[in-house]
C-alpha cells in the first residue's frame, strides 16, 4: 500500500477521531490515545495528538483542566465544549455523506 496516501488519509481524519473519542467523556492525552488506538487502522501517536489538542482548545472546541496523577506531573484532562460537539456533528455529517457517495461510486464501478 502507498504509505504517502495512507498517511494523508489518516492525517485528514485525526481531528474527527479525537473529537469522536472525546464524545465518550473526558480523557487525558495518553488515555485518549488508548481509546483511539484500540481501533485498527487509526494508530495515532503523541506528536500528532498533543499539538491538535492544543489547537482544538485554542479554537474553543475543548476545555482542559489539570488533575492529579499517580506518578509525575499533573494530568491535563480534555472535554468537548458545546462548540466542540457542534463541530463533531458537522464533521460526522460530512464524513457520512462522503463515505456514502464514495461507496456508491465504488459499487457503480462493480456493476458495468
C-alpha positions, 0 to 999 in steps of 0.5 A: 500500500502507498504509505504517502496516501495512507498517511494523508488519509489518516492525517485528514481524519485525526481531528474527527477521531479525537473529537469522536473519542472525546464524545465518550467523556473526558480523557487525558492525552495518553488515555485518549490515545488508548481509546483511539488506538484500540481501533485498527487502522487509526494508530495515532501517536503523541506528536500528532495528538498533543499539538491538535489538542492544543489547537482544538482548545485554542479554537474553543472546541475543548476545555482542559483542566489539570488533575492529579496523577499517580506518578509525575506531573499533573494530568491535563484532562480534555472535554468537548465544549458545546462548540466542540460537539457542534463541530463533531456533528458537522464533521460526522455529517460530512464524513457520512455523506462522503463515505456514502457517495464514495461507496456508491461510486465504488459499487457503480464501478462493480456493476458495468 
